[in-house]
Amino acid sequence: MKYTLLVSFLFLMSFSSSDKQAFKIFDKNGKNSSYEKLLKEAKNADIVFFGEMHNNPICHWLELELARDLYKDKKEKLVMGAEMFEADCQGTLNDYLSDKIKEDELKTKGRTWPNYLTDYKPLVELAKTNKIPFIATNVPRRYASMVYKNGMAALDTIPSSAKVWLAPLPYKYDPELKCYKDIFAAAGGHGGQNLPMSQALKDATMAYFILQHWKSGQTFLHFNGAYHTNDYLGIVWYLKQSNPNLKIMTISSVEQDSIESLKTENLNLANFIINIPGNMTKTY
């Protein structure tokens, strides 16, 4: 009997060690962590940023799981928001959440992303079912494009009625922040500072609308590309300029050939880093 149990135990251990894993979670220092620890910290945060890879199914599944689990704990104190909706589409989004319009109208008037049905619809439907506020935080793309083409001064030409969809002007811009220096370097300096400055407009606007819709005692769960919050910069930097006392938790996502440990360049990206195999299937 003891022999049989020992053989069974060794078999299970062997199977477990060779089992394929879809992801592993690490803390900022590269130590093994867990979803349970991530969730525990998220419950105590004012603002939680889930930095995703837009086409990664593991990111989208974990976003939905985190939203569901936070709602179980926070109930009416949970607010959700996303980069994937532009601020001037808030009315359309609200109409869909309150059953005033159908999904087709949301997709057209709300300018949803091409991967909306597979990747973001589940989050919106969760909000709709449970009456969770869902905030469209991003700047309308046309204004970021204006900055890219003609610099920040181009925003002075838009009417006052349109400026309500942007962070208050002039927004602060620090070209020495790593996130903007990296964008400048990746573009080879093409366009000068206009490219990172347009990215900063998105970050500043998302931070602005998060603060406009967050109240003390709530948890705001925000979904965005990881580059908007990596290194605790981007949106996080703008939030801290306005309210340095906020309890902010960040999640980043990376892909590696091996997920057993984090590469040096992926350390300290966020409070928690989700490491996903590089050959993971994509949603588009």
C-alpha positions as CSV (number, residue, x, y, z in Angstrom):
1,M,0.0,0.0,0.0
2,K,2.8,2.4,1.0
3,Y,4.7,1.5,-2.2
4,T,1.6,2.2,-4.3
5,L,1.1,5.6,-2.8
6,L,4.8,6.4,-3.3
7,V,4.7,5.5,-6.9
8,S,1.5,7.5,-7.4
9,F,3.0,10.5,-5.7
10,L,6.2,10.3,-7.9
11,F,4.1,10.0,-11.0
12,L,2.0,13.1,-10.2
13,M,5.2,15.1,-9.4
14,S,6.7,14.0,-12.7
15,F,3.5,15.0,-14.6
16,S,3.3,18.3,-12.8
17,S,6.9,19.3,-13.5
18,S,6.5,18.6,-17.2
19,D,3.1,20.2,-17.6
20,K,3.0,23.2,-19.9
21,Q,2.1,26.6,-18.3
22,A,0.3,29.4,-20.1
23,F,1.8,32.1,-17.8
24,K,3.7,32.7,-14.6
25,I,3.4,35.8,-12.3
26,F,6.4,37.5,-10.8
27,D,6.8,40.5,-8.5
28,K,8.8,43.5,-9.6
29,N,12.0,41.9,-8.3
30,G,11.5,38.8,-10.4
31,K,10.4,36.6,-7.5
32,N,7.7,34.0,-8.1
33,S,4.3,35.4,-7.1
34,S,0.7,34.3,-7.7
35,Y,-2.7,35.5,-8.8
36,E,-3.9,35.4,-5.2
37,K,-1.2,37.9,-4.1
38,L,-2.0,40.1,-7.1
39,L,-5.7,40.1,-6.3
40,K,-5.1,40.8,-2.6
41,E,-3.0,43.9,-3.4
42,A,-5.5,45.0,-6.1
43,K,-8.3,45.0,-3.5
44,N,-6.4,47.5,-1.4
45,A,-5.5,49.8,-4.2
46,D,-7.1,53.1,-5.3
47,I,-6.1,52.6,-9.0
48,V,-5.2,49.3,-10.6
49,F,-3.6,49.3,-14.1
50,F,-3.6,46.2,-16.1
51,G,-1.0,46.7,-18.8
52,E,-1.8,44.3,-21.6
53,M,-0.4,43.2,-24.9
54,H,-3.3,44.0,-27.1
55,N,-3.4,40.7,-29.1
56,N,-2.6,38.3,-26.2
57,P,-5.4,36.0,-25.1
58,I,-3.9,35.4,-21.7
59,C,-4.0,39.1,-20.9
60,H,-7.6,39.3,-21.9
61,W,-8.6,36.3,-19.9
62,L,-6.8,37.5,-16.8
63,E,-8.3,41.0,-17.2
64,L,-11.8,39.5,-17.1
65,E,-10.9,37.2,-14.2
66,L,-9.5,40.1,-12.2
67,A,-12.5,42.3,-13.0
68,R,-14.9,39.5,-11.8
69,D,-13.0,38.9,-8.6
70,L,-12.7,42.6,-7.8
71,Y,-16.4,43.0,-8.3
72,K,-17.1,40.2,-5.9
73,D,-15.2,42.1,-3.2
74,K,-15.8,45.8,-4.1
75,K,-19.4,45.7,-5.5
76,E,-20.6,49.2,-6.1
77,K,-17.1,50.6,-5.2
78,L,-15.6,49.2,-8.4
79,V,-15.1,51.4,-11.4
80,M,-13.7,50.2,-14.7
81,G,-12.2,52.1,-17.6
82,A,-10.0,51.6,-20.7
83,E,-7.7,53.1,-23.2
84,M,-9.8,51.3,-25.9
85,F,-12.6,53.9,-25.7
86,E,-12.1,57.5,-26.5
87,A,-13.5,60.1,-24.1
88,D,-15.9,61.6,-26.6
89,C,-17.6,58.2,-27.0
90,Q,-18.6,58.2,-23.3
91,G,-22.2,59.0,-24.1
92,T,-22.5,56.2,-26.6
93,L,-20.9,53.8,-24.1
94,N,-23.3,54.9,-21.4
95,D,-26.2,54.4,-23.7
96,Y,-25.2,50.8,-24.4
97,L,-24.6,50.1,-20.8
98,S,-28.1,51.3,-20.0
99,D,-29.7,49.4,-22.9
100,K,-30.6,52.5,-24.9
101,I,-28.8,51.3,-28.0
102,K,-27.7,48.0,-29.5
103,E,-24.3,46.6,-29.9
104,D,-24.0,47.5,-33.6
105,E,-24.5,51.2,-32.7
106,L,-21.9,50.9,-30.0
107,K,-19.4,49.5,-32.4
108,T,-19.9,52.2,-35.0
109,K,-20.5,55.3,-32.9
110,G,-18.2,54.1,-30.1
111,R,-15.4,53.5,-32.6
112,T,-14.6,50.2,-31.0
113,W,-11.3,48.5,-31.8
114,P,-11.2,45.7,-34.5
115,N,-10.7,43.1,-31.7
116,Y,-13.6,44.4,-29.6
117,L,-15.8,41.3,-29.9
118,T,-13.1,38.8,-28.7
119,D,-11.1,40.9,-26.3
120,Y,-13.1,43.8,-24.8
121,K,-16.7,42.9,-25.2
122,P,-16.5,40.5,-22.2
123,L,-15.4,43.4,-20.0
124,V,-18.1,45.7,-21.2
125,E,-20.8,43.0,-20.7
126,L,-19.5,42.4,-17.2
127,A,-20.0,46.1,-16.5
128,K,-23.4,46.1,-18.2
129,T,-24.7,43.1,-16.2
130,N,-23.5,44.4,-12.9
131,K,-24.0,48.2,-13.5
132,I,-20.3,48.9,-13.0
133,P,-19.4,52.4,-14.4
134,F,-17.1,52.0,-17.4
135,I,-15.1,55.1,-18.3
136,A,-13.8,56.0,-21.8
137,T,-10.5,57.5,-20.8
138,N,-8.4,58.0,-24.0
139,V,-8.0,61.2,-25.9
140,P,-9.9,61.2,-29.3
141,R,-7.3,60.0,-31.8
142,R,-7.7,63.0,-34.1
143,Y,-6.2,65.3,-31.4
144,A,-3.2,63.0,-30.7
145,S,-2.7,63.0,-34.5
146,M,-2.7,66.9,-34.5
147,V,0.1,66.9,-31.9
148,Y,2.1,64.4,-33.9
149,K,1.8,66.4,-37.1
150,N,2.1,70.0,-35.7
151,G,3.1,69.9,-32.0
152,M,1.2,70.8,-28.9
153,A,0.4,74.3,-30.2
154,A,-2.0,72.7,-32.7
155,L,-4.4,72.1,-29.9
156,D,-4.9,75.8,-29.4
157,T,-6.8,75.8,-32.7
158,I,-9.6,73.4,-31.6
159,P,-12.9,74.9,-30.2
160,S,-13.4,75.1,-26.4
161,S,-16.3,72.6,-26.7
162,A,-13.8,70.0,-28.0
163,K,-11.2,70.6,-25.3
164,V,-13.4,68.9,-22.7
165,W,-12.2,65.6,-24.2
166,L,-8.5,66.4,-23.4
167,A,-6.5,66.8,-20.3
168,P,-6.5,70.5,-19.3
169,L,-4.2,72.5,-21.6
170,P,-1.3,73.0,-21.7
171,Y,-0.5,69.6,-20.4
172,K,2.8,69.0,-18.7
173,Y,5.4,67.2,-20.9
174,D,8.8,65.9,-19.7
175,P,10.9,64.6,-22.6
176,E,13.4,63.1,-20.2
177,L,11.0,60.5,-18.8
178,K,12.2,57.0,-19.9
179,C,8.9,56.2,-21.6
180,Y,9.1,59.2,-23.9
181,K,12.9,58.9,-24.5
182,D,12.3,55.3,-25.6
183,I,9.6,56.4,-28.1
184,F,11.9,59.1,-29.5
185,A,14.8,56.6,-29.8
186,A,12.6,53.9,-31.4
187,A,11.5,56.4,-34.1
188,G,15.0,57.4,-34.7
189,G,14.1,61.0,-33.9
190,H,11.7,61.1,-36.8
191,G,9.2,63.9,-36.2
192,G,11.3,65.3,-33.3
193,Q,9.4,65.5,-30.0
194,N,6.0,65.4,-31.6
195,L,5.6,61.7,-31.5
196,P,6.4,61.2,-27.8
197,M,4.4,64.4,-27.1
198,S,1.4,62.9,-28.7
199,Q,1.8,59.8,-26.5
200,A,2.0,62.1,-23.5
201,L,-1.3,63.6,-24.5
202,K,-2.9,60.2,-24.3
203,D,-1.3,59.5,-20.9
204,A,-2.3,62.8,-19.5
205,T,-5.8,62.5,-20.7
206,M,-6.3,59.0,-19.4
207,A,-5.0,60.1,-16.0
208,Y,-7.3,63.1,-16.1
209,F,-10.4,61.1,-16.8
210,I,-9.5,58.4,-14.2
211,L,-9.3,61.1,-11.5
212,Q,-12.5,62.7,-12.7
213,H,-14.4,59.4,-12.1
214,W,-12.6,58.0,-9.0
215,K,-13.6,58.8,-5.4
216,S,-12.0,57.9,-2.2
217,G,-12.9,54.3,-1.1
218,Q,-13.3,53.1,-4.7
219,T,-11.0,50.9,-6.8
220,F,-10.6,52.0,-10.4
221,L,-9.5,49.1,-12.7
222,H,-8.0,50.4,-15.9
223,F,-7.0,48.5,-19.0
224,N,-4.3,49.8,-21.3
225,G,-1.3,48.8,-23.3
226,A,1.5,48.0,-20.9
227,Y,3.7,50.8,-22.4
228,H,1.3,53.4,-20.9
229,T,2.2,52.3,-17.4
230,N,5.5,50.4,-17.5
231,D,8.2,51.6,-15.2
232,Y,5.5,53.4,-13.2
233,L,5.5,56.2,-15.8
234,G,3.1,57.4,-18.4
235,I,-0.4,57.5,-16.9
236,V,1.0,56.7,-13.5
237,W,3.4,59.7,-13.6
238,Y,0.5,62.1,-14.5
239,L,-1.7,60.7,-11.7
240,K,1.1,61.3,-9.2
241,Q,1.5,64.9,-10.4
242,S,-2.1,65.5,-9.4
243,N,-2.4,63.2,-6.3
244,P,0.8,61.8,-4.9
245,N,-1.1,60.0,-2.2
246,L,-2.9,57.6,-4.5
247,K,-2.4,53.9,-3.8
248,I,-1.5,52.7,-7.3
249,M,-0.9,49.1,-8.3
250,T,0.5,48.2,-11.8
251,I,0.5,45.0,-13.8
252,S,2.6,44.5,-16.9
253,S,2.7,41.7,-19.4
254,V,5.7,40.3,-21.3
255,E,6.4,37.5,-23.6
256,Q,9.6,35.3,-23.4
257,D,10.8,32.1,-24.9
258,S,11.0,30.7,-21.4
259,I,8.7,31.8,-18.6
260,E,10.6,30.2,-15.7
261,S,12.3,33.5,-14.8
262,L,12.2,37.1,-15.8
263,K,14.8,38.5,-18.1
264,T,16.7,41.4,-16.7
265,E,15.0,43.9,-19.0
266,N,11.6,42.9,-17.7
267,L,12.4,43.5,-14.0
268,N,10.8,46.4,-12.2
269,L,8.3,47.1,-15.0
270,A,5.4,46.9,-12.6
271,N,4.3,45.6,-9.2
272,F,3.4,42.4,-10.9
273,I,4.6,41.0,-14.2
274,I,2.8,38.3,-16.2
275,N,5.2,36.3,-18.1
276,I,3.7,34.5,-21.1
277,P,5.3,32.1,-23.7
278,G,6.3,33.9,-26.8
279,N,4.6,31.3,-29.0
280,M,1.2,32.0,-27.4
281,T,-1.6,32.2,-30.0
282,K,-2.8,35.7,-30.8
283,T,-6.3,37.2,-31.1
284,Y,-5.3,39.0,-34.3
